[in-house]
Amino acid sequence: MWEAARRTGIRGEVPSQPCFVSLINVETLISADHPIRVIKKLCDEVLATMGEHFDTIYAAAGVPSTPPETLLKGKVLQALYTGPSC
């Protein structure tokens, strides 16, 4: 995912979510060949290249916020799931 050094300061932490409500492993709910896995990998690769830019626009001190990587990946999912299904 992103370098640990980039997940500090006001940009917030990127949480790992291997389990949902500590009972269900989210990874087991999505098949290995599901297209969302490819999309997630592509998003992670693109966002990793944007890390330095995010570092320059976020303050070094203050209350941690939601990481921009998480927000942007959410927007990608929103765009994918709000389109018409024909």
Backbone hydrogen bonds, N-H to C=O, Kabsch-Sander energy under -0.5 kcal/mol:
donor,donor_aa,acceptor,acceptor_aa,energy
6,R,3,E,-1.0
7,R,3,E,-0.6
7,R,4,A,-1.0
8,T,5,A,-0.6
10,I,59,A,-1.0
11,R,8,T,-0.7
12,G,9,G,-1.4
20,F,24,I,-3.4
21,V,19,C,-0.5
23,L,20,F,-1.5
24,I,20,F,-1.7
26,V,18,P,-0.7
26,V,24,I,-0.8
28,T,25,N,-1.4
29,L,25,N,-0.5
29,L,26,V,-1.4
30,I,26,V,-0.6
30,I,27,E,-0.6
31,S,29,L,-0.5
34,H,31,S,-1.7
37,R,34,H,-1.6
38,V,34,H,-0.7
39,I,35,P,-2.1
40,K,36,I,-2.6
41,K,37,R,-2.0
42,L,38,V,-2.4
43,C,39,I,-2.6
44,D,40,K,-2.6
45,E,41,K,-2.1
46,V,42,L,-2.4
47,L,43,C,-3.0
48,A,44,D,-1.9
49,T,45,E,-1.1
49,T,46,V,-0.5
50,M,46,V,-0.7
50,M,47,L,-0.6
51,G,48,A,-0.8
54,F,50,M,-2.2
55,D,51,G,-2.2
56,T,52,E,-1.5
57,I,53,H,-1.4
58,Y,54,F,-1.5
65,S,10,I,-2.8
70,T,67,P,-0.6
71,L,67,P,-1.8
72,L,68,P,-2.7
73,K,69,E,-2.2
74,G,70,T,-1.8
75,K,71,L,-1.8
76,V,72,L,-1.9
77,L,73,K,-2.1
78,Q,74,G,-2.4
79,A,75,K,-2.5
80,L,76,V,-2.2
81,Y,77,L,-2.4
82,T,78,Q,-1.2
86,C,84,P,-0.7
